[in-house]
Amino acid sequence: MAIVAPSFLSANFLNLEADCKMINESEADWFHLDVMDGRFVPNITFGPMIIEFIRKTTTKVCDVHLMIVEPEKYVEDFKKAGADMLTVHEECCVHLHRNIQQIKSLGMQAGVALNPHTPVESLKEVLDDIDMVLIMSVNPGFGGQKFIPNTLNKIRTLRHMINERGLSTKIEIDGGITLENAHAIVKAGADVLVAGNTVFKSKDPKDTIAQLKKITR
């Protein structure tokens, strides 16, 4: 079954406690928390302080996605805030292997994210060292965008690379996931579905999560 990670980018920040409670009571596996700095992407969201409050509400995995430049300056802060999985962008890391080792040295799982234009082959030298690859299926910065179809080809290529090496690296897809396209995404080889508007704008978020959760290859 797919791992479902609702994206709090689409949550109601005037009633965040209620949304945390809803996700806790649902079949969702992870909390997906998008951190944006207004430099790497044209938006600003939240930082360690908000994640620390969210962490107190849940025992589920806190999957923190850093869309920020110079992530190495803040890794310890996000560890202290309660991140279980910390994902950095390949495009932001001059010394990517060092960034990965820093994250893992603090006891977190390490992920690397790729923008739509970045080929998955760029990770061939570090694939053995990471726990997850996050493929952006929209251009990062805002929720509610449409899924980029070529993402399916990237997933298939990456799945082949992972299987060929006998690795357990997870593939996470972020952006434009709906009930209509989720099966094709998982069939292509994805393990983790990040869903924002599809979950939080649904009339019945728990049922939507349950439907996503049932999807298998």
Secondary structure as GFF3:
##gff-version 3
##sequence-region A 1 217
A	DSSP	beta_strand	3	6	.	.	.	ID=ss1
A	DSSP	three_ten_helix	8	10	.	.	.	ID=ss2
A	DSSP	alpha_helix	16	25	.	.	.	ID=ss3
A	DSSP	beta_strand	30	36	.	.	.	ID=ss4
A	DSSP	alpha_helix	48	55	.	.	.	ID=ss5
A	DSSP	beta_strand	61	67	.	.	.	ID=ss6
A	DSSP	three_ten_helix	71	73	.	.	.	ID=ss7
A	DSSP	alpha_helix	75	81	.	.	.	ID=ss8
A	DSSP	beta_strand	85	89	.	.	.	ID=ss9
A	DSSP	three_ten_helix	90	92	.	.	.	ID=ss10
A	DSSP	alpha_helix	96	105	.	.	.	ID=ss11
A	DSSP	beta_strand	109	114	.	.	.	ID=ss12
A	DSSP	three_ten_helix	120	123	.	.	.	ID=ss13
A	DSSP	three_ten_helix	127	129	.	.	.	ID=ss14
A	DSSP	beta_strand	132	136	.	.	.	ID=ss15
A	DSSP	alpha_helix	151	165	.	.	.	ID=ss16
A	DSSP	beta_strand	170	174	.	.	.	ID=ss17
A	DSSP	alpha_helix	182	188	.	.	.	ID=ss18
A	DSSP	beta_strand	192	195	.	.	.	ID=ss19
A	DSSP	alpha_helix	197	200	.	.	.	ID=ss20
A	DSSP	alpha_helix	205	213	.	.	.	ID=ss21
###
